[in-house]
Amino acid sequence: MQGMIPVASLVIGIASSPAERRQLARLLGGSDAFLIVSSVEQAREFLGVVDTPPVVAVPPPAQAVLAEAGQNTLTPPPSDLAVDSDRRVLRWRDQEIDLTRLEHDVMLCLVDAPGQVWTYERLHLEVWGNRHLGRGSDMHSVVRRVRRKLARLNAAATIHAVRGVGFRLAPA
């Protein structure tokens, strides 16, 4: 299949209760990118679309709706935002700020997959090297520090939390 351009996809699950969202997260755990929201309106807001996306009903036990969105719905980060791994710095235009190892590794994941939701489990595996999540306070602490550094740089990007799922890099 030479000459084919890979198309990124995002699976969106809609489940109204916390129990249904947990069950859906377990079902979608093997997906590259997925987002679980509690309403169609939240999904549309996340995607920034007004038209109704293609919807496929998922039979029980999931009892949710999944939609697949193409590559054009993922928002790339501003091209001026970069992670310099050799020097472990975050660069926005002509400014730089030092990153700790954990901050660097989190930003490397997020910048390499702009707009993609990184689940807590997947980020923990990539950055900390294990599946232990605990309460997740370690990850939230790192993200909080990186957000402050992005603000100090006046970068036009921020890290959005996707409640109960993970984080994604998005324009301000």
Sine and cosine of phi, psi and omega as CSV:
sin_phi,cos_phi,sin_psi,cos_psi,sin_omega,cos_omega
0.00,0.00,0.77,0.64,-0.01,-1.00
-0.92,0.39,0.60,-0.80,0.01,-1.00
1.00,0.04,-0.11,0.99,0.01,-1.00
-0.98,0.19,0.67,-0.74,0.05,-1.00
-0.99,-0.11,0.83,-0.55,0.00,-1.00
-0.91,0.41,0.65,-0.76,0.02,-1.00
-0.95,-0.30,0.83,-0.56,0.04,-1.00
-0.97,0.23,0.57,-0.82,0.05,-1.00
-0.76,-0.65,0.42,-0.91,0.02,-1.00
-0.75,-0.66,0.81,-0.59,0.04,-1.00
-0.99,-0.11,0.78,-0.63,0.01,-1.00
-0.91,-0.41,0.83,-0.56,0.04,-1.00
-0.95,-0.31,0.68,-0.73,0.01,-1.00
-0.89,-0.45,0.88,-0.47,0.00,-1.00
-0.60,-0.80,0.78,-0.62,-0.14,-0.99
-0.98,0.20,-0.50,0.87,-0.05,-1.00
-0.97,-0.26,0.43,-0.90,0.05,-1.00
-0.85,0.53,-0.61,0.79,0.00,-1.00
-0.91,0.42,-0.67,0.74,0.04,-1.00
-0.91,0.41,-0.61,0.79,0.02,-1.00
-0.91,0.42,-0.65,0.76,0.05,-1.00
-0.89,0.45,-0.70,0.72,0.01,-1.00
-0.89,0.46,-0.67,0.74,0.02,-1.00
-0.91,0.42,-0.62,0.78,0.04,-1.00
-0.88,0.48,-0.64,0.77,0.05,-1.00
-0.90,0.44,-0.66,0.76,-0.01,-1.00
-0.92,0.40,-0.59,0.81,-0.06,-1.00
-1.00,-0.08,0.05,1.00,-0.08,-1.00
-0.80,0.60,-0.48,0.88,0.00,-1.00
-1.00,0.06,-0.08,1.00,-0.02,-1.00
-0.96,0.29,0.50,-0.86,0.05,-1.00
-0.90,0.43,-0.70,0.72,-0.02,-1.00
-0.57,-0.82,0.81,-0.58,0.08,-1.00
-0.56,-0.83,0.42,-0.91,-0.02,-1.00
-0.70,-0.71,0.72,-0.70,0.04,-1.00
-0.89,-0.46,0.82,-0.57,0.00,-1.00
-0.80,-0.60,0.20,-0.98,-0.06,-1.00
-0.99,-0.15,-0.09,1.00,0.02,-1.00
-0.44,-0.90,0.33,-0.94,0.05,-1.00
-0.89,0.45,-0.61,0.79,0.00,-1.00
-0.87,0.49,-0.66,0.75,0.05,-1.00
-0.89,0.45,-0.65,0.76,0.02,-1.00
-0.90,0.44,-0.71,0.71,0.02,-1.00
-0.89,0.46,-0.66,0.75,0.02,-1.00
-0.88,0.47,-0.69,0.72,0.01,-1.00
-0.87,0.50,-0.69,0.73,-0.04,-1.00
-0.99,0.17,-0.31,0.95,-0.03,-1.00
0.94,0.35,0.57,0.82,-0.01,-1.00
-0.90,-0.44,0.46,-0.89,0.05,-1.00
-0.97,-0.25,-0.57,0.82,0.01,-1.00
-0.96,0.29,0.45,-0.90,0.04,-1.00
-0.97,0.24,0.83,-0.55,0.03,-1.00
-0.96,0.28,0.29,-0.96,0.06,-1.00
-0.86,0.50,0.70,-0.71,-0.06,-1.00
-0.83,-0.56,0.65,-0.76,0.04,-1.00
-0.80,-0.59,0.81,-0.59,0.02,-1.00
-0.97,0.23,0.69,-0.73,0.03,-1.00
-0.97,-0.24,0.80,-0.60,-0.02,-1.00
-0.92,0.38,0.33,-0.94,0.08,-1.00
-0.80,0.60,0.49,-0.87,0.27,0.96
-1.00,0.04,-0.14,0.99,-0.08,-1.00
-0.92,0.40,-0.66,0.75,-0.03,-1.00
0.73,0.68,0.80,0.60,-0.02,-1.00
-0.63,-0.78,0.13,-0.99,0.05,-1.00
-0.91,-0.41,0.72,-0.70,0.03,-1.00
-0.90,-0.43,0.65,-0.76,0.09,-1.00
-0.78,-0.62,0.60,-0.80,0.03,-1.00
-0.93,-0.37,0.81,-0.59,-0.03,-1.00
-0.93,-0.37,0.63,-0.77,-0.03,-1.00
-0.97,0.25,0.05,-1.00,-0.07,-1.00
-0.84,0.54,-0.56,0.83,-0.07,-1.00
-0.92,0.39,-0.20,0.98,0.03,-1.00
-1.00,0.06,-0.27,0.96,0.04,-1.00
-0.98,0.17,0.74,-0.67,-0.06,-1.00
-1.00,-0.08,0.88,-0.47,0.01,-1.00
-0.95,0.32,0.47,-0.88,0.04,-1.00
-0.95,0.30,0.34,-0.94,0.08,-1.00
-0.82,0.57,0.66,-0.75,-0.09,-1.00
-0.91,0.41,-0.26,0.97,0.00,-1.00
-0.99,0.14,-0.09,1.00,0.00,-1.00
-1.00,-0.08,0.82,-0.58,-0.02,-1.00
-0.53,-0.85,0.46,-0.89,0.09,-1.00
-0.95,-0.31,0.84,-0.54,0.06,-1.00
-0.99,-0.12,0.98,-0.22,-0.07,-1.00
-0.95,0.32,-0.52,0.85,0.00,-1.00
-0.89,0.45,-0.64,0.77,-0.03,-1.00
-0.97,-0.25,-0.04,1.00,-0.03,-1.00
0.78,0.63,0.84,0.54,0.04,-1.00
-0.76,-0.65,0.42,-0.91,0.11,-0.99
-0.97,-0.22,0.79,-0.61,-0.06,-1.00
-0.91,-0.42,0.77,-0.64,0.13,-0.99
-0.81,-0.58,0.92,-0.39,-0.06,-1.00
0.80,0.60,-0.90,-0.43,-0.05,-1.00
-0.98,-0.20,0.21,0.98,-0.01,-1.00
-0.93,-0.37,0.47,-0.88,0.04,-1.00
-0.69,-0.72,0.44,-0.90,0.09,-1.00
-0.61,-0.79,0.67,-0.75,-0.01,-1.00
-0.93,0.37,0.53,-0.85,0.04,-1.00
-0.84,-0.54,0.56,-0.83,0.17,-0.99
-0.96,0.27,0.14,-0.99,0.01,-1.00
-0.87,0.50,-0.71,0.70,-0.02,-1.00
-0.92,0.40,-0.69,0.73,0.04,-1.00
-0.87,0.50,-0.69,0.72,0.02,-1.00
-0.86,0.52,-0.75,0.66,-0.07,-1.00
-0.91,0.41,-0.62,0.78,0.06,-1.00
-0.90,0.43,-0.74,0.67,-0.02,-1.00
-0.90,0.43,-0.58,0.81,0.03,-1.00
-0.87,0.50,-0.68,0.73,0.05,-1.00
-0.88,0.47,-0.77,0.64,-0.10,-1.00
-0.92,0.39,-0.65,0.76,-0.02,-1.00
-0.95,0.31,-0.57,0.82,0.01,-1.00
-0.94,0.34,-0.33,0.95,0.00,-1.00
-0.73,-0.69,0.94,0.34,-0.07,-1.00
-0.87,0.50,0.71,-0.71,0.02,-1.00
0.99,0.17,-0.27,0.96,-0.02,-1.00
-0.97,0.22,0.67,-0.74,0.07,-1.00
-0.99,0.12,0.84,-0.54,0.08,-1.00
-0.99,-0.12,0.86,-0.51,0.01,-1.00
-0.93,0.36,0.40,-0.92,0.05,-1.00
-0.83,0.56,-0.70,0.71,-0.04,-1.00
-0.89,0.46,-0.71,0.71,-0.03,-1.00
-0.92,0.40,-0.66,0.75,0.05,-1.00
-0.89,0.46,-0.68,0.73,-0.01,-1.00
-0.88,0.47,-0.64,0.77,0.02,-1.00
-0.92,0.40,-0.70,0.71,-0.01,-1.00
-0.93,0.37,-0.67,0.74,-0.14,-0.99
-1.00,-0.01,-0.73,0.68,-0.06,-1.00
-1.00,-0.09,-0.26,0.97,0.06,-1.00
0.98,0.18,0.26,0.97,0.06,-1.00
-0.54,-0.84,0.15,-0.99,-0.03,-1.00
-1.00,-0.09,-0.04,1.00,-0.04,-1.00
-0.91,0.41,0.82,-0.57,0.02,-1.00
-0.96,-0.28,-0.55,0.84,-0.07,-1.00
0.82,0.58,-0.74,-0.67,0.04,-1.00
-1.00,-0.02,-0.13,0.99,0.03,-1.00
0.99,0.16,0.11,0.99,-0.05,-1.00
-0.91,0.42,-0.49,0.87,0.03,-1.00
-0.89,0.46,-0.70,0.71,-0.02,-1.00
-0.93,0.36,-0.68,0.73,0.00,-1.00
-0.89,0.45,-0.57,0.82,0.04,-1.00
-0.91,0.42,-0.69,0.72,0.03,-1.00
-0.90,0.44,-0.71,0.71,-0.01,-1.00
-0.90,0.44,-0.65,0.76,0.03,-1.00
-0.86,0.51,-0.69,0.73,0.01,-1.00
-0.91,0.42,-0.66,0.75,0.00,-1.00
-0.92,0.39,-0.63,0.78,0.05,-1.00
-0.86,0.51,-0.67,0.74,0.04,-1.00
-0.88,0.47,-0.65,0.76,0.00,-1.00
-0.93,0.38,-0.63,0.78,0.08,-1.00
-0.87,0.48,-0.65,0.76,0.02,-1.00
-0.91,0.41,-0.66,0.76,0.03,-1.00
-0.88,0.48,-0.53,0.85,0.03,-1.00
-0.99,0.12,-0.11,0.99,-0.11,-0.99
0.83,0.56,0.59,0.81,-0.02,-1.00
-0.95,0.32,0.59,-0.80,0.03,-1.00
-1.00,0.05,0.67,0.74,0.05,-1.00
-0.56,-0.83,0.45,-0.89,0.04,-1.00
-0.54,-0.84,0.24,-0.97,0.04,-1.00
-0.98,-0.19,0.88,-0.48,0.02,-1.00
-1.00,-0.09,0.69,-0.73,0.13,-0.99
-1.00,0.06,0.72,-0.69,0.12,-0.99
-0.96,-0.27,0.97,-0.22,-0.18,-0.98
-0.76,0.65,0.82,-0.57,0.04,-1.00
0.98,0.20,-0.03,1.00,-0.08,-1.00
-0.85,-0.52,-0.85,0.53,-0.06,-1.00
0.18,-0.98,-0.61,-0.79,-0.08,-1.00
-0.70,-0.71,0.37,-0.93,0.12,-0.99
-0.54,-0.84,0.46,-0.89,0.07,-1.00
-1.00,0.00,0.76,-0.65,-0.03,-1.00
-0.60,-0.80,0.39,-0.92,0.07,-1.00
-0.90,0.43,0.40,-0.92,-0.01,-1.00
-0.93,0.37,0.00,0.00,0.00,0.00
